[in-house]
Amino acid sequence: MTLQVLNSPFNEEQVKQLNTLLPTLNDYQKIWLTGYLSVAPATGVAVAVAEEVKAIAAEPQSATILYGSQTGNAQALAEKLGAELKEVGVDVKIESMSAFKPNQLKKLNNLLIVTSTHGEGTPPDNAIQLHEFLHSKRAPNLEHAQFSVLALGDSSYEFFCKTGADFDEQLEKLGAKRIIPRVDCDLDYDSLAAQWIEDVKKALITTSPQTASIQANTETKEVKSSKYSKSNPFYAEVLEKINLNGRGSNKATYHIELSLEESGLTYAPGDSIGILPENDEQLVGILIEALGFKQTEIVTVEQQSITLAEALQKKLEITVLSKPLLQKIQNYTLNRDFAALVQDDKWKDYVYGRDLLDVVQSFGPFSWNAQQFIELLRKIPARLYSIASSQAANEEEVHLTIGKVGYDKDERKRLGVCSGQIAERVEVGQKLPIYIHSNPNFKLPQNDATPIIMIGAGTGIAPFRSFIEERATREAQGKAWLFFGEQHFVTDFLYQTDWQRWLQEQALTNLTAAFSRDSDRKIYVQHRLQEHAKELFEWIEQGAVIYVCGDEKTMAADVDQTIHAIIAEQGGKTAEQAVQYVNELKQQQRYQRDVY
């Protein structure tokens, strides 16, 4: 494309500059420039660029975005990607992997995957079916398609971003070509995810002549959201702090009430509160002393100059050991025992229950300075806690149920970062930095007449308190059955008076409890489910939604196995048919889990 002086209002020198510039522009830049110039009267350069844009593409691109999401992060990013692609003329379809029909893969040209990795490398619940299909013999040839994957994970786990890597590798094996390389994100994923979205957008950008002028401005626009967020938390005053466990319990579970007054924050049952915690000041002091540094030494974190003490207390994680962190530390020590620890699988046993102070005290000397040391560490991750209240009943408050994590190891007392802060260092009247974390995958049914079955142990009771409080406020008529497990009836029956009141008000229909330490035989919630198998299956057949909240490795896994067994036994089904039945429940959002 060459601009002629006769076709434009530019002088000869300007034309020479433009003709030097225009051949260097890529498609994305040309489309953007057309949109930019379209707001002014037509000029020769606008016409020239527009003509070339027409040659780039006559029809808009299309893309299918599939998300695998357990807590809502991947879904939110998928929706953000979809919104930005639509702005630049891409025809977008966004679906949960559980709702997507695998036979549609053969019809796709552009497939964009956003998925988290759950637990120890497993797909989130709504990604399991597609994951299995793509790895089966039924998976189609995808040579006609191109794709890209955004993977979310937690680098403190051994199988960091494994589900995303699985999708990425398998799609390539099936013949699909990458639009751009996979991006793996840790817990602090905002900047990496934003760059991936921008890169995908640039790679796919193309639009029809009719819409180029209004859709060409591809500058990233902020998704409308609350004034407060993870990066700009609301400082909520602690209104109440009550230990729910009775005297003699070996647990400490705190009911926390926070004020949302003047925040404008809203939430729904099933959502969580993110708390941005701080490390224990005493632990930070001991760590700095062991490092041989001074607390007042100045370091740079996120382009901000602060003291080492402030960086380690308020900014950086010092309590979780991961293989990537150990590998970084190895570059600063010649200790042979440490090298052997990292090279073998011994690190898995070593890191359990230990923190950074253990490494510093056991494997020195180290060759780092303070700045090099802090650059090895990641930001302190926010802690998510299921909301235990209904905003309809508590307009300017939010309630949480937080179990204190504490134990002794190697003659040192250890505390959970956030739960320890709540239990030992936060009092009524103080403030906590918080934000709302929406979870669209753990929600009450829209129809208040739908029966619900809630299964939780320990602090897994929290979202169900919000469910029943919400339903009581709405005077919902649907049946509700709670299965709750803890250690002792006398000391550990969390929110007992609330449940009794709601039973009397008929907001709660059935309450079945399992207290594992009150008899010689340990009774857990899955045993109570089996005892009520016939009635439970009847509820499911009547359309009940099943909710599970709690520890994934033990309670949630055992409950899942029991639900499959009950469906097989009571429904007269084979094991394979029971699996298909449960998969259909998940697709219909009638089996939802909030597990950790």
N, C-alpha and C positions, 0 to 999 in steps of 0.2 A: 504494500500500500504506500503510495507516494502522494503527498499533498501538493497541489499546484497553486502558485500565487494568484492566478486568475480566479480560483474557486474560493478564495478566503479573504478576510479583511486583514490578514497578517502581512507585514513587510517581508522583504527577501531574507533578512537575517533571522526573523522569527520562524519563517517556513523552513529554513535550513536546520534550525534547532529542533523543530517538530519532526522533520523527516529523519533526524538522527535518533530521536526518542522512540517514535512509533514502532519501528521494527524490533525494538528490544522488549516490547511489552508482551507478557503472556496473555492467554485467553482471559484469565481471571481479572487481570489489570485492565484489559480493553473493555470488558463488560462493566467493570466498576466506573471507568472513565466515561462511558456512554451515559450511565445513570447520573453521574455527577454533572455532566454538561447539559443533561436534558432539562434541568431546572432553569437554564438560561435560554435566550433566543438562539435558534439554530445557527450554527456556524459551519464553515467548511470542515474543520477538524472533527466536529461532532458527527457530521454526516459521514465523513470518511471512516471514522472509527465504527459508527453504527453499521455501515455496509460490511465491514470486516466481521463484526459480531454476528451478522446474519449468516455469514459463511461458516462460522464456527459451529453453529447448530441451529437446526430449524425446529426441533422439537425438544421439550423439557426432559431432563433426566428423571428417572424414577429410582426409588430406593426403599428397601424394607429394613426397618430397624427392629431387631429382636432383643429383648432384655431378659436376663436371668437375675432375679433380685430377691433377697431374703428380707432385708430391712428397709428397702426403698431407695437406697443410694443409686444403684444401677438404673432403676426405672426413672428416677429424676434426671439423670444424665442423658438417658435415651430420649426423654421428652424434650430436654433442652436442645439436643442435636436435631431432633425432628423440627422444632420450631425454627431453628436457624437455617436449616436446609429449605424449608418452605419459603422463608423470606427471600431466598435467592432463586426461586423458581423450580426447585426440585419437587417432584410428586412423591410424597412420603407416606408410608404406612408404618405405624408403630404398634407392636404387639408383644405381649408376654409370650415367652417361649412355650408355655403350657397351653396357650390358646392358638398357637400357630399350627397349621396342618402341614406335616412334613412333605406331603406330596406336592405342595406348592413350591418347593425348592427348585424344581425343574423349570419353573416359570420366571425365576428371579434373575435380574441382571446385576443388581447391586445389593449386596447383603451386608449390613452393618450390625455387629454384635457388641452389646455392652453387658458384661456379666461379672458378678462377684464370685469369689470362691468361698465356700462355706466350710467351717471347721477344719479338719485335716485334709484339705484338698478335694472335697466333694462339691458337686454342683449345688446351687440353691434349689429348693424344692421345685420351683416352677421351671427349672432348666433340665431336670433329670431326664424327662422323656426325649427331648430333642438330642441331648447328649448321647443317650443310648442309641437312638435311631441313627445318628451320623456315624456311630462306631459299629453299626450292624451291617449285615450283608445286604440289607434293603436300601442302604444309602445310595442315591443316584450319582451318576457322573455329572460333575459341575463345571466342565471345561468352558461352558458358555458364560459363567458368572465371575464376578470379581467381589472382593470382600475386604473388610478390615475389622479388627477386634480391639475393643478397649476392655482391659482386664482390671478388676479391682481386687485388692487383697490386703493382707496384713503380714509384713515381712518378719514378724516375730514367730510366725508359723513356718514349719519346714517346707510345706508345699505352697509357697507363695504364688498366688495368681494361677494356680494349676488349671482351673476350669477354663479360663481364658486361653491359656496355652493349648489345652486339649482341643478347643474349637478351632483355634488358629491352625494347628498342625493337621487336623483331620480335614478341614476344608481344603487345604493345600493338597493333601493326598487324593482328594476326590476331584482334583483338577482345577479348582477355582484359583484365580490370580489375585494377589493382594493389591488393593488400591493404595494403601500405605501400610507400613509395618505395624505390627501389634504394639500397643503401649501398655506397660504394666504399672499400675498405680498402687502406692502404699496408702495408709490411712489418711494422710494429708494429700489428697488427690486433686485439689482444685486446679492448680496451674497446669499440671500434665494433662488432665482431662480437657481443659479449655484449649490447649494447643492441639490435641488430637482432633477435637471438633473442628477447629479452624483448618487443619490440614485436610481433613475429609471434605470439608466444604469447598476448599480450593480445588481439590481433585475432581469433584463432581460438578462444579459450577458450570452450568449451561442453561440457557433459557430461550424461549421462543421470541421472535421479533416483536410480537405484540406486547409482551410483558417485560421486555428487557429494561425499558426506561424506568419502570416503577419498582423493579426487583433487583436492580443491579447493585445497589449500595449494600455491600456485604460486611460492613463493619459489625463486629459482634455487639449485640444489644443485650443489656442485662434483663434477665427474666424477672418479671415483677415479683417481688417477695416482701416479706416483712422488713421493717426497718432494722430489726435485730436478727443476727444470724451467727453461724459458727465463727466467722471472722470479725463480727461486731456483736458480741454477746450482751444480753441484758443482765444487769446486776440485780438479782432478785433477793429481797430480804427474807431471811429465815423467820417464819412466824411461829413454828412449832417443831419440836424435836422430841420424839417419844420412843423409848425402847419398848418394842412390842413383846419381847420375851419376858417371861416371869422369872422370879428369883430362883436360882438353881439351874437355869438353862446354860448349856455350854455355847449358846449362840447369842449374838446381839444384832437384832434386826430393827432398824430405825424407821419410824414413820416421820417423814419430813414434809412440812407445809411451807410453800414458798409463795410470796406475793408477786402477782403479775400486774399490780396497779400501775396505770399509766404506761404500760409497755405496748399495748395493742396486740399482744401475742394471743393467738387462738390455737386450740388443739382439739382433737377428737379422740374418743376411746380407741386404744390400740397404738396411739402415737407414743413417742418417747421424749424425754428431756435429755439433752446433752449437757454435761457439766464439764467445764474446763478446769481441771484440778491443778494443784501445786504439789511438788514433792515436799517431804518432811524436812524442815529447816535443819533439824538436828542431824539427819542422815546426810544432808548436803555438806554440813560442816565436817563430819567425819571423813567423807569421801575426799574433800579438798585437802584435808590434812594428810590422808594416805597418799595422795598424788604428789604431795610436796609443793603445792602451789599456795598462793595467797588468795583469800576470799575477795580482796579488793582489786585483784588484777583485772584489767580491762580486756574484754574479748568482743568480737563482733558476731552478732547473731542476726540474721535477716537484715543486714545493712544497718544495724543499730549497735552502738557501742554501749555495753553495760558491764557490770562487774561479773566476775566468774560465779560468785555466789548467787546472784540474781538469775543468771543464765541457767544454772543447774536447778534452782528451785522453781522457777516460773516458766521456763521455756523448753527444756530438754528432758528426754526420758532417760532415767538412770536405774530403773527397777526391773526392766525386762531384757533378758539376754536372748539373742537370736544368732543363728549361724552366720548371716551376713555381717553382723556386728563383730562377732568373734574373728571372722576372717579379716576385717579391717584392723582390729587390734593386733593381730599377728604381725603386721608390718612394723610394729613398734617394740617388739620384744624378741629376744633371742632365747627365751626360756624354752627348752626342749619339751618339757612336759606340756606346755601350752600348744606347741606345734602338733604334738601327738593327739592332743584333745580335739583339735579342729579337724585334723585329717581323718580320724576315725569317727565312728558313730558314738564315741564316749560323750561327746558334747551334749547329747540328748538327755542323758542321765544327770550330767553335771549341772545344766542350767535350771533344772526343776527346783523351784523354791529359792534360787539364788539371784543376786543382782550384781551390778557393776562393781560395788565395793568389794565383793568376794574376789572378783578377777584382779582388781588392783592390789589387794592385800596378798594374793597367792601367787601371782605370776610375773612379778617385776624382776628387775627394774625395766622401766619403759623409756624410750628415747623421745617421747613427744613433748611439745610445749603446750601451754594451756589452750591456745587457739587450735592447734592440730587435734588436741583431744576433743574439744567440743564439736569440731567438724565431723567427727565420727558418729555423732548422736543424732537421732531424729527428734522431731517435736513431740512433746507429751501429747498422746492422743486423747481426745475427749472421751468421756465415759457416758454411755447411754443407759438410761434407766426407764423402764416402762412406767407410764403414767398411771397412778392409782386413784384417779378422781375423774369426775365428769365436770366439764366446764359449765354445763347447764345447771348444775347444782352448786358450783363454786366459781362464780363468774370471774373473780379476780385472783384466783388461787390455783395452784397445781400441787398435787400430793405425790410423793414418791415413797417407795419401800426399798430401803438399802440395807443389805446384809454386810456387816463388818467382816472383812477378810483379815485374819490375823493368825500367826503361827510362830513357833520358835524353831530355828534351825541353826546349827553350828554355834550354839550359845548366844544367838542374837535374835531379838524380837523383830519380826517382820510384819508389815501392815500393807494392805492394799492401798494404792496411791489415793484414790478418791474415797473409798469407803473408810479408810483410816483417817483421812482428813475430816470427813463428816462425823465419824464417831468420836474422835479425840480432840479436834482442833476447831470445830465450827460450833458456835453457840447461837441461840435465839437472838435476833437483832443484827447479826452479821449478814453479809451479802455474798452470794455465789454467782459467778458468771455462767449464764445458761443460754440455751437456744432450743427451739422446738425442732424435733426430728420427726417428720411425718412418715408413717409406715402404711402405705396403701394396701399392703398384703396381709394386714391383720386388723380387720374391721368388722363391726357388727353388721348383720344383714340389714338391708334397707327396709324390709318388711318386718315390723315389730311383732308380727304373729309367728315368725319363723322360730322354731325351737333351737336352743343353743346348748351345746355340751362343752363345758370348760374343764380342762385338765391341767393342774399346776401343782408344783411342789416348792416349798420354801418361798423365796421372793417372787417366784413365778406366779404367785397369787395376785400380784399388783394389777395387771391389766384387767383381771376379772372383777376386781373391786370397781374399776371405772366402768366396765360393761354393765354391771348390775345397778350401780348408782345412776347411770344414764337411762337405763330402761325403767327404773323406778320413777325417775323424774318425768319420763314420757308416758308413764302408766301403760307400758307395753303389755300386751296380753300373751305373748309367746312364752312357752315353757322354758325354764332354765335349770340346768343340772350342773352343779359344781362338784368336781372330784379334787380333793386337796390332800397333799401329803406333807408331813413333817415328822419330827422325832417323838415329841411327847405331847399328849393332850393338855396336861396341866400348864406347861410352861411355853409351849410353842404353837398354840392355836391362834395364828395371826388373824386379827380383825374378827374374832369370834362374836363379839356383840353386834357388829355390823351384819354378819351373816344371819344371826338369829332374828334380828329386826326385819331383815328383808324376807326371811322365811315367813314371818308373821304377816307381813304386808303382801305376800305372794309374788313379790318381784323375783324371788328365788323359789323354784319349785322343789328341787331335791338338793340335799347336801350330803355327800358321802366322803368321809375322811379316813385317812390311813396314817396311823402313828407308828412308825417303824421300831421304836425302842420301848414300847409299852408292853411287849410280850416276848416270850422266848423266840417265837418265829417272827422274823422281820416282815412286816406287811407294808407294801408300797402301793402307789395309786394303780399300777397295772394289775395288781391282784384284785383290787376293788372293781376295776373294770370287768375283769373276768367273772367275778361273782354276780354282776348285774348284766351279763352278756345278753340275755334274751330281751330285756327291756331296752337296753342300750341300742340293740340292733333295730328294734321297733321304732325308736326315736329317729334313727338314721334313715330308715325307710320312709318315715313321715316327713323327711326333708330337713332334718336338723343339721346345723353347721357345727363341726368339731373344731375346737381351739385347743392348742397345746402350748404351754409356756414353761420354760425351765431349761435345765442342763441338757445339751444335745447328746453327749456321749453316753449318759446313763439313763436318766429318766425318760427323755424324749424318745430315745432309741427303743427302750423297752416298751413304752406306750405304743409306739408305731407297730412294733411286732405284735403286740396284743390286739390292736385294732384289726390288723390283717387276719389274725387267728379267729377273732370273733365273727368277722364277716364271712370267713370260710365256713365256720361251724354252724352259725345261725342261718346263713343264707344258702347252705348246701352247695358251696362252691369249691372248686379246686384252688390250690395255692395260686396258680396263674390267673384264674378268674378273680380271686380276691385282690390281686395286684392291680388288675384292670379296673376293678370296682373303685379301689382307692384312687387310682389315677384319674378316674372320671370325677370323683369328689373334688380332687385338687383343681381340675379344669373348671369346675363349676364354682370354685372358691368356697367349697363346703368342707374343706380340710385345710386349716390355716395354722401355721406354726410360728412362734416367736421364740427361737431357741438360741442358746449361746454356749 
